[in-house]
């Protein structure tokens, strides 16, 4: 297959992705809903003082900041540098230092074998060309170094959220693979192939219990999460489709709510924890 990375069409696609993740308030989502994921990934990768670490799709530093707290030398890389502003604030509040650098997960601006650990916490999975991402994660890791990822699964809460949005979303770009495929074990095995050893794939869950009702949780996603905001914007000129989207979204959130007390919600979100070593 001929690569489209770096072409005008690809640059336009990346600009749309950057705008998508800059909309809303993803740093709030990371703090409110998934604060444990970054530290979980850092621990799984065995990050320690003195190592060179790259966080790909770092956002506001959910994994990069706890990695830096170990004493590692960390670069937080993301296609959306707007997210670095709250990231720098959070890092300063926690008394850690790291480097923030704009970068494309499909074409990382680093030489081969630069890092001891390369990780991504529900970040690189959203780049459209999965094989290019996998190859880049491997390329910039030193031989024997660690690659680690946390990715939402297709069958879990986020996978089903994206499935609910699907009928209302704009068509995906040519050649793009749905993000939750990164949470499928066989897909990950095929992507990394014989480039890695000691590939370990474990399904785990977290519970999101942030909002008092499914309706409130729907509004939270609509206000803060870029992919949801983008779908609502795509339907903004069609009141009937927007109303149908609202109804389907609320139905999904009501069905998935596991809390049985009034004024509470609880959503179990499954993810795939990936660790491997570069050959």
VEXDREN-2710 file (C-alpha; in Angstrom, 1 decimal):
% VEXDREN-2710
k/r/px/py/pz
1/UNK/0.0/0.0/0.0
2/UNK/1.3/3.4/-0.9
3/UNK/1.9/5.7/2.1
4/UNK/-0.1/8.9/2.3
5/UNK/1.8/10.2/5.3
6/UNK/3.1/13.7/4.7
7/UNK/0.9/14.4/1.7
8/UNK/-1.3/17.4/1.5
9/UNK/-4.4/15.3/2.2
10/UNK/-2.6/13.8/5.2
11/UNK/-1.6/17.2/6.5
12/UNK/-5.2/18.3/6.2
13/UNK/-6.4/15.3/8.1
14/UNK/-3.9/15.9/10.9
15/UNK/-5.0/19.5/11.1
16/UNK/-8.6/18.2/11.7
17/UNK/-7.4/15.8/14.4
18/UNK/-5.5/18.6/16.1
19/UNK/-8.6/20.8/16.1
20/UNK/-10.8/17.9/17.3
21/UNK/-8.6/17.3/20.4
22/UNK/-8.1/21.0/21.1
23/UNK/-11.9/21.4/21.3
24/UNK/-13.7/20.9/24.6
25/UNK/-11.5/20.1/27.7
26/UNK/-9.7/16.8/27.3
27/UNK/-7.4/17.6/30.3
28/UNK/-10.5/17.7/32.5
29/UNK/-11.6/14.3/31.1
30/UNK/-8.1/12.9/31.9
31/UNK/-8.3/14.2/35.5
32/UNK/-12.0/13.5/36.1
33/UNK/-12.4/10.1/34.5
34/UNK/-9.1/8.3/34.0
35/UNK/-6.4/9.7/36.4
36/UNK/-5.3/6.1/37.3
37/UNK/-4.4/5.1/33.8
38/UNK/-1.2/7.0/33.4
39/UNK/0.4/5.7/36.7
40/UNK/-0.8/2.2/35.8
41/UNK/1.1/2.3/32.5
42/UNK/4.2/3.8/34.0
43/UNK/4.3/1.1/36.6
44/UNK/3.7/-1.7/34.0
45/UNK/6.6/-0.3/31.9
46/UNK/8.9/-0.2/34.9
47/UNK/9.9/3.4/34.3
48/UNK/12.7/4.4/36.6
49/UNK/15.1/7.3/37.2
50/UNK/17.6/8.0/34.4
51/UNK/15.7/6.4/31.6
52/UNK/14.9/8.2/28.4
53/UNK/11.1/8.1/28.0
54/UNK/8.8/9.2/25.2
55/UNK/5.0/9.5/25.7
56/UNK/3.3/9.5/22.3
57/UNK/-0.1/11.2/22.2
58/UNK/0.6/12.5/25.6
59/UNK/-2.2/15.0/25.8
60/UNK/-1.8/16.9/29.1
61/UNK/0.6/14.4/30.5
62/UNK/-1.6/11.7/32.2
63/UNK/1.3/9.3/31.7
64/UNK/4.2/11.6/31.0
65/UNK/4.0/13.5/34.3
66/UNK/4.0/10.3/36.6
67/UNK/6.9/9.0/34.4
68/UNK/8.8/12.2/35.1
69/UNK/8.1/11.9/38.8
70/UNK/10.2/8.7/38.8
71/UNK/13.2/10.7/37.8
72/UNK/13.2/9.6/34.2
73/UNK/14.0/12.1/31.4
74/UNK/10.6/12.4/29.7
75/UNK/9.4/14.0/26.4
76/UNK/5.6/14.4/26.1
77/UNK/4.8/14.4/22.4
78/UNK/1.4/15.2/20.9
79/UNK/-0.2/16.4/17.7
80/UNK/-2.2/18.9/19.7
81/UNK/0.2/21.3/21.5
82/UNK/-2.8/23.2/22.9
83/UNK/-3.0/20.5/25.5
84/UNK/0.5/21.3/26.7
85/UNK/-0.7/24.5/28.5
86/UNK/-2.7/22.7/31.2
87/UNK/0.0/19.9/31.1
88/UNK/2.7/22.4/32.1
89/UNK/0.5/23.7/34.9
90/UNK/-0.2/20.2/36.3
91/UNK/3.5/19.3/36.1
92/UNK/4.5/22.5/37.9
93/UNK/1.9/21.8/40.6
94/UNK/3.4/18.3/41.1
95/UNK/7.0/19.6/41.1
96/UNK/8.2/17.6/38.1
97/UNK/10.0/18.7/34.9
98/UNK/9.7/17.3/31.4
99/UNK/9.9/18.4/27.8
100/UNK/6.8/19.1/25.8
101/UNK/7.1/18.6/22.0
102/UNK/4.7/18.6/19.1
103/UNK/4.8/15.4/17.2
104/UNK/2.9/13.1/14.9
105/UNK/2.5/9.5/16.1
106/UNK/2.8/8.3/12.5
107/UNK/6.1/10.1/11.8
108/UNK/7.9/10.8/15.1
109/UNK/10.7/13.3/14.8
110/UNK/13.4/11.2/16.6
111/UNK/16.2/9.0/15.4
112/UNK/16.0/5.2/15.7
113/UNK/16.6/3.7/19.1
114/UNK/16.5/7.0/21.0
115/UNK/14.4/5.9/24.0
116/UNK/14.5/3.3/26.7
117/UNK/10.7/3.4/27.1
118/UNK/8.1/4.5/24.6
119/UNK/4.5/4.6/25.9
120/UNK/1.1/5.8/25.0
121/UNK/-2.0/6.1/27.2
122/UNK/-5.2/6.1/25.1
123/UNK/-3.4/8.5/22.8
124/UNK/-1.6/7.0/19.8
125/UNK/-4.6/4.7/19.3
126/UNK/-6.5/7.6/17.7
127/UNK/-4.0/8.1/14.9
128/UNK/-5.7/6.8/11.7
129/UNK/-2.9/4.5/10.3
130/UNK/-2.2/1.9/12.9
131/UNK/0.6/0.1/11.2
132/UNK/2.5/3.4/10.8
133/UNK/2.1/4.0/14.5
134/UNK/3.2/0.6/15.6
135/UNK/6.3/0.9/13.3
136/UNK/7.2/4.3/14.7
137/UNK/6.8/3.1/18.4
138/UNK/9.2/0.3/17.6
139/UNK/11.6/2.4/15.6
140/UNK/12.3/5.0/18.2
141/UNK/12.7/2.4/21.0
142/UNK/16.3/1.1/21.6
143/UNK/16.8/-2.7/21.1
144/UNK/15.7/-4.3/24.3
145/UNK/13.7/-1.3/25.4
146/UNK/10.1/-1.3/26.5
147/UNK/7.0/-0.3/24.5
148/UNK/3.8/0.2/26.5
149/UNK/0.2/1.2/25.7
150/UNK/-3.2/1.5/27.2
151/UNK/-5.9/1.3/24.6
152/UNK/-9.7/1.2/24.8
153/UNK/-11.2/-2.1/23.7
154/UNK/-13.9/-2.5/21.0
155/UNK/-16.2/-4.3/23.4
156/UNK/-15.8/-1.9/26.4
157/UNK/-17.5/1.3/27.3
158/UNK/-15.5/3.6/25.1
159/UNK/-15.7/1.2/22.2
160/UNK/-19.5/1.2/22.5
161/UNK/-19.6/4.9/22.9
162/UNK/-17.9/5.3/19.6
163/UNK/-20.2/2.7/18.1
164/UNK/-23.2/4.8/19.3
165/UNK/-21.7/7.8/17.7
166/UNK/-21.0/6.0/14.4
167/UNK/-24.2/6.4/12.5
168/UNK/-24.1/10.2/13.1
169/UNK/-20.3/10.7/12.5
170/UNK/-18.8/11.9/9.2
171/UNK/-17.3/9.2/7.0
172/UNK/-13.8/8.1/8.1
173/UNK/-10.8/9.1/5.9
174/UNK/-9.7/6.6/3.3
175/UNK/-7.4/4.0/4.8
176/UNK/-8.2/4.8/8.4
177/UNK/-8.7/2.0/11.0
178/UNK/-11.1/2.5/13.9
179/UNK/-9.3/3.5/17.0
180/UNK/-10.7/0.7/19.3
181/UNK/-9.1/-1.9/17.1
182/UNK/-5.9/-1.1/19.2
183/UNK/-7.8/-2.8/22.0
184/UNK/-8.1/-6.1/20.1
185/UNK/-5.3/-8.5/21.0
186/UNK/-5.0/-10.2/17.6
187/UNK/-4.8/-6.8/15.9
188/UNK/-2.0/-5.7/18.2
189/UNK/-0.1/-9.0/17.6
190/UNK/-0.4/-8.4/13.8
191/UNK/0.7/-4.7/14.1
192/UNK/3.9/-5.5/16.1
193/UNK/4.6/-8.8/14.5
194/UNK/8.2/-10.0/14.9
195/UNK/9.5/-6.5/15.7
196/UNK/9.0/-7.2/19.4
197/UNK/9.4/-9.9/22.0
198/UNK/7.7/-10.6/25.4
199/UNK/4.4/-9.1/24.1
200/UNK/2.0/-9.1/27.0
201/UNK/-1.7/-8.2/26.6
202/UNK/-4.0/-7.9/29.6
203/UNK/-7.6/-6.6/29.8
204/UNK/-8.3/-4.4/32.7
205/UNK/-11.1/-2.0/33.8
206/UNK/-11.6/1.3/35.5
207/UNK/-14.9/2.7/36.8
208/UNK/-16.1/6.2/35.8
209/UNK/-18.4/7.5/38.5
210/UNK/-18.2/11.2/37.9
211/UNK/-21.8/12.3/37.1
212/UNK/-25.0/12.1/39.1
213/UNK/-27.2/10.9/36.2
214/UNK/-26.9/9.5/32.7
215/UNK/-28.2/12.8/31.4
216/UNK/-25.6/14.8/33.2
217/UNK/-22.9/12.4/31.9
218/UNK/-24.1/12.9/28.4
219/UNK/-23.8/16.6/28.8
220/UNK/-20.3/16.1/30.2
221/UNK/-19.1/14.3/27.1
222/UNK/-20.8/16.8/24.9
223/UNK/-18.9/19.7/26.6
224/UNK/-15.5/18.2/27.1
225/UNK/-14.6/15.3/24.8
226/UNK/-13.4/16.3/21.3
227/UNK/-14.7/13.2/19.3
228/UNK/-18.2/13.7/20.8
229/UNK/-18.1/17.4/20.2
230/UNK/-17.1/16.8/16.6
231/UNK/-20.1/14.4/16.0
232/UNK/-22.6/17.0/17.4
233/UNK/-21.1/19.7/15.3
234/UNK/-21.4/17.5/12.2
235/UNK/-25.2/17.3/12.9
236/UNK/-25.7/20.8/14.2
237/UNK/-27.7/22.0/11.2
238/UNK/-30.2/19.1/11.4
239/UNK/-32.3/19.3/14.6
240/UNK/-34.0/16.0/14.0
241/UNK/-30.7/14.1/13.7
242/UNK/-29.3/16.0/16.7
243/UNK/-32.4/14.9/18.7
244/UNK/-32.0/11.3/17.6
245/UNK/-28.3/11.4/18.6
246/UNK/-29.2/12.8/22.0
247/UNK/-31.8/10.0/22.5
248/UNK/-29.4/7.2/21.4
249/UNK/-26.6/8.6/23.5
250/UNK/-28.8/8.8/26.6
251/UNK/-30.2/5.3/25.9
252/UNK/-26.6/3.9/25.8
253/UNK/-25.6/5.7/29.0
254/UNK/-28.7/4.6/30.8
255/UNK/-28.2/0.9/29.8
256/UNK/-24.5/0.9/30.8
257/UNK/-25.0/2.6/34.1
258/UNK/-24.2/0.1/36.8
259/UNK/-25.1/2.3/39.8
260/UNK/-28.3/1.4/41.6
261/UNK/-28.5/4.4/43.9
262/UNK/-30.3/7.6/42.9
263/UNK/-27.9/10.5/42.2
264/UNK/-25.0/8.3/41.2
265/UNK/-23.7/6.6/38.0
266/UNK/-20.9/4.0/37.5
267/UNK/-19.5/2.9/34.2
268/UNK/-17.0/0.1/33.9
269/UNK/-14.6/0.9/31.1
270/UNK/-12.4/-1.9/29.7
271/UNK/-8.9/-1.3/28.3
272/UNK/-6.0/-3.4/27.0
273/UNK/-2.7/-3.0/28.7
274/UNK/0.1/-3.7/26.2
275/UNK/3.8/-4.2/27.1
276/UNK/6.6/-5.5/24.9
277/UNK/10.3/-5.3/24.2
278/UNK/11.9/-4.2/20.9
279/UNK/14.0/-6.9/19.4
END
